[in-house]
Amino acid sequence: MENNQQKEKIYIFHIFRSDGQPLFLHPLSNPDKLVAQMENAEVIGRYGREPRVEALTLFRNELYRKIETGVKRWLADIRFIPKFLISAAVFVIAYFFLSFVIRDPIPLIDETVISLGVSMLLYYWLGKKDISSEKATKKRLVLRSAVDKITFRQSPFVKQVEKILHQNESSSINEVIRQILEPIEQELSESQKEEADHFIRLLEGNFNFKQIKRKERQFQRYLKGSSDKSQHIHKLGKARKLDFPLYALYKSLKKITPKAKS
């Protein structure tokens, strides 16, 4: 029980866009960190409107694929030194064998190339063997089991997020830009602020909003102009791949959770 209480919390948020498309926000995207994250953290799923079964299935399958990559990276990391030492030893043995046992007049460069090729093939073969080893299989099963145990529960915070996002998505571009520049503070309970903090961090990490914030002064100048300049705002956001409604939501939540700055 004590170990579970000490585990870091990882949130997975399912958001329904107004067009019915699902949006999953989570920190499990980096295969280099996935194994440690799944083993050392408590994974919590949250939604507002109940997600479709097929959306959850596709998401779990995506995590399974990431697990495969993550396990390969994990094996490559922990097995690098043993594989390197074995391959280096084979290189030395092959080099001396070709140099002193086989007395054919093979030039030095040929002996080096052949020995290096043998050691590289061995290194590759050891890596392939590791992937299908019992250790790797057990690690995959543990991580896949952890994914299967992830449960999604309805969250008042996510319901509120979806409501604000849908309002933004149905508003004009000028109204959304005003929400970005002059965000309306949202009321959240103390229990919701923890989820809000994780939600904001996921937006910042996954969508690189910190870089886009530098463009807000340009938004201000364009907003004071004509309708043509309003269209320019839209083009600017599209070029920068800025999701205006989602960014407006981010700005609104950020106003009440200043600790989310990283």
C-alpha positions as MATLAB code, in Angstrom:
seq = 'MENNQQKEKIYIFHIFRSDGQPLFLHPLSNPDKLVAQMENAEVIGRYGREPRVEALTLFRNELYRKIETGVKRWLADIRFIPKFLISAAVFVIAYFFLSFVIRDPIPLIDETVISLGVSMLLYYWLGKKDISSEKATKKRLVLRSAVDKITFRQSPFVKQVEKILHQNESSSINEVIRQILEPIEQELSESQKEEADHFIRLLEGNFNFKQIKRKERQFQRYLKGSSDKSQHIHKLGKARKLDFPLYALYKSLKKITPKAKS';
ca = [
       0.000    0.000    0.000;
       2.799    2.419    0.839;
       4.462    1.891   -2.549;
       1.197    2.672   -4.362;
       0.760    5.879   -2.333;
       4.249    7.042   -3.272;
       3.757    6.470   -6.997;
       3.618    9.460   -9.303;
       0.277   10.028  -10.992;
       0.027   10.013  -14.774;
      -3.220   11.281  -16.258;
      -4.713   10.317  -19.594;
      -7.463   12.703  -20.687;
     -10.027   11.821  -23.322;
     -11.595   14.944  -24.845;
     -14.535   14.916  -27.240;
     -14.225   17.648  -29.864;
     -17.461   19.235  -31.085;
     -17.135   17.329  -34.380;
     -17.112   14.017  -32.472;
     -13.394   13.373  -32.908;
     -11.578   12.077  -29.813;
      -8.479   13.772  -28.442;
      -6.224   11.869  -26.039;
      -3.759   13.875  -23.982;
      -1.109   11.838  -22.166;
       2.644   11.823  -21.417;
       3.289    8.288  -22.700;
       4.645    9.328  -26.101;
       8.393    8.927  -25.607;
       9.470    5.261  -26.046;
      12.718    5.995  -24.176;
      10.742    6.857  -21.029;
       7.725    4.586  -21.448;
       9.006    1.552  -19.513;
       9.991    3.585  -16.447;
       6.743    5.582  -16.574;
       4.517    2.514  -16.727;
       6.424    0.755  -13.956;
       6.783    3.653  -11.531;
       3.558    5.604  -11.920;
      -0.146    5.202  -11.335;
      -1.962    5.738  -14.644;
      -5.370    7.408  -14.333;
      -7.882    7.832  -17.160;
     -10.424   10.669  -17.181;
     -13.202   11.683  -19.580;
     -16.148   14.077  -19.770;
     -18.499   12.602  -22.310;
     -18.135    8.824  -22.339;
     -15.689    7.774  -25.083;
     -16.602    5.345  -27.825;
     -15.355    1.786  -27.404;
     -13.534    1.860  -30.746;
     -11.664    5.035  -29.717;
     -10.418    3.383  -26.520;
      -9.470    0.256  -28.463;
      -7.424    2.263  -30.968;
      -5.753    4.132  -28.134;
      -4.813    0.911  -26.312;
      -3.437   -0.527  -29.550;
      -1.346    2.625  -29.947;
       0.064    2.094  -26.444;
       0.814   -1.566  -27.280;
       2.873   -0.408  -30.270;
       4.716    2.091  -28.111;
       5.430   -0.706  -25.620;
       7.110   -2.751  -28.342;
       9.364    0.182  -29.207;
       9.895    0.996  -25.537;
      10.991   -2.534  -24.679;
      13.467   -2.519  -27.592;
      14.948    0.771  -26.350;
      15.042   -0.556  -22.783;
      16.853   -3.717  -23.887;
      19.291   -1.743  -26.019;
      20.138    0.384  -23.008;
      20.651   -2.348  -20.407;
      22.352   -4.754  -22.831;
      24.650   -2.294  -24.585;
      27.744   -2.902  -22.440;
      27.535   -6.756  -22.463;
      26.930   -6.796  -26.229;
      29.736   -4.313  -26.812;
      32.238   -6.302  -24.730;
      31.323   -9.597  -26.432;
      31.554   -8.040  -29.888;
      34.875   -6.384  -29.025;
      36.274   -9.705  -27.816;
      35.173  -11.407  -31.028;
      36.806   -8.611  -33.052;
      40.119   -9.154  -31.254;
      39.952  -12.946  -31.623;
      39.022  -12.735  -35.311;
      41.758  -10.184  -35.972;
      44.510  -12.279  -34.366;
      43.191  -15.453  -35.990;
      43.387  -13.873  -39.446;
      46.769  -12.332  -38.689;
      48.636  -15.279  -37.132;
      46.716  -18.515  -37.729;
      45.881  -17.975  -41.370;
      49.239  -17.289  -42.995;
      47.821  -16.129  -46.313;
      49.150  -12.731  -47.409;
      45.974  -10.828  -46.391;
      46.606   -7.083  -46.117;
      46.100   -5.466  -42.720;
      43.100   -3.508  -43.902;
      41.304   -6.683  -45.017;
      41.850   -8.301  -41.615;
      40.412   -5.244  -39.885;
      37.393   -5.040  -42.181;
      36.582   -8.755  -41.837;
      36.989   -8.702  -38.048;
      34.840   -5.584  -37.780;
      32.150   -7.131  -39.963;
      32.065  -10.302  -37.842;
      31.791   -8.305  -34.611;
      29.008   -6.099  -36.031;
      27.037   -9.117  -37.232;
      27.385  -10.667  -33.782;
      26.224   -7.433  -32.123;
      23.155   -7.357  -34.386;
      22.427  -11.063  -33.766;
      22.647  -10.607  -30.006;
      20.198   -7.701  -30.253;
      17.700   -9.799  -32.218;
      18.076  -12.595  -29.688;
      17.446  -10.193  -26.801;
      14.179   -9.008  -28.367;
      12.788  -12.551  -28.358;
      14.256  -13.465  -24.962;
      12.228  -14.498  -21.927;
      13.223  -11.277  -20.170;
      11.806   -9.152  -22.975;
       8.636  -11.243  -23.149;
       7.999  -10.831  -19.431;
       8.558   -7.081  -19.669;
       6.063   -6.812  -22.534;
       3.468   -8.812  -20.623;
       3.867   -6.652  -17.520;
       3.493   -3.421  -19.490;
       0.579   -4.679  -21.596;
      -1.129   -5.810  -18.411;
      -0.618   -2.322  -16.971;
      -2.263   -0.829  -20.063;
      -5.205   -3.228  -19.759;
      -5.714   -2.148  -16.148;
      -6.072    1.538  -17.035;
      -9.624    2.581  -16.202;
     -11.342    5.723  -17.450;
     -13.757    7.508  -15.153;
     -15.936   10.524  -15.705;
     -14.479   13.770  -14.423;
     -16.377   17.024  -13.681;
     -13.241   18.889  -14.717;
     -13.103   17.229  -18.149;
     -16.844   17.838  -18.626;
     -16.206   21.531  -17.978;
     -13.213   21.485  -20.342;
     -15.315   19.959  -23.122;
     -18.053   22.552  -22.606;
     -15.591   25.456  -22.877;
     -13.839   23.893  -25.867;
     -17.121   23.344  -27.715;
     -18.096   26.967  -27.082;
     -14.757   28.093  -28.506;
     -15.127   25.825  -31.531;
     -18.545   27.323  -32.342;
     -17.358   30.941  -31.906;
     -15.993   33.254  -34.581;
     -12.247   33.569  -35.044;
     -12.288   37.090  -33.563;
     -14.116   35.921  -30.449;
     -11.636   33.091  -29.941;
      -8.676   35.438  -30.402;
     -10.172   37.714  -27.739;
     -10.392   34.713  -25.429;
      -6.707   34.089  -26.047;
      -5.705   37.691  -25.347;
      -8.178   38.303  -22.517;
      -8.953   34.872  -21.039;
     -11.938   34.465  -18.710;
     -11.002   32.900  -15.399;
     -12.686   29.545  -14.819;
     -13.975   28.407  -11.444;
     -12.550   25.082  -10.304;
     -12.824   23.225   -7.033;
      -9.678   22.273   -5.145;
     -10.093   18.636   -6.216;
     -10.262   19.717   -9.886;
      -7.122   21.848   -9.758;
      -4.841   18.793   -9.639;
      -6.341   17.496  -12.875;
      -6.145   20.994  -14.370;
      -2.437   21.220  -13.564;
      -1.724   17.891  -15.314;
      -3.968   18.875  -18.228;
      -2.103   22.145  -18.804;
       1.290   20.467  -18.633;
       0.185   17.976  -21.283;
      -0.943   20.808  -23.552;
       2.372   22.584  -23.113;
       4.410   19.436  -23.715;
       2.453   17.923  -26.576;
       1.522   21.035  -28.530;
       4.496   23.373  -27.883;
       2.258   26.251  -26.836;
       5.166   28.079  -25.201;
       6.644   28.871  -28.603;
       3.313   29.987  -29.997;
       2.702   32.427  -27.134;
       5.340   34.691  -28.691;
       2.864   35.356  -31.483;
       0.206   36.807  -29.189;
       1.404   40.374  -29.750;
       0.907   39.812  -33.471;
      -2.628   38.607  -32.741;
      -3.256   41.854  -30.861;
      -2.140   43.987  -33.810;
      -4.137   41.996  -36.333;
      -7.252   42.004  -34.154;
      -7.345   45.821  -34.227;
      -7.350   45.805  -38.017;
      -9.885   45.080  -40.726;
     -11.617   41.813  -41.648;
      -8.778   41.156  -44.074;
      -6.369   41.200  -41.164;
      -8.679   38.866  -39.296;
      -8.247   36.447  -42.167;
      -4.498   36.989  -41.802;
      -4.800   35.784  -38.199;
      -6.473   32.624  -39.417;
      -3.709   32.041  -41.967;
      -1.054   32.686  -39.325;
      -2.601   30.186  -36.964;
      -2.991   27.621  -39.701;
       0.610   28.055  -40.791;
       1.784   27.610  -37.212;
      -0.619   24.689  -36.695;
      -2.208   26.578  -33.834;
      -5.478   25.083  -32.634;
      -7.239   28.344  -31.729;
     -10.131   26.868  -29.661;
      -7.824   24.577  -27.700;
      -5.295   27.350  -27.128;
      -8.049   29.652  -25.860;
      -9.041   26.908  -23.415;
      -5.414   26.591  -22.343;
      -5.140   30.331  -21.682;
      -8.310   30.282  -19.625;
      -7.110   27.393  -17.456;
      -3.600   28.796  -17.210;
      -4.978   31.929  -15.584;
      -6.072   30.012  -12.491;
      -3.151   27.579  -12.345;
       0.039   29.674  -12.544;
       2.070   26.815  -11.059;
       1.770   24.967  -14.369;
       4.696   26.933  -15.795;
       7.629   24.621  -16.503;
];
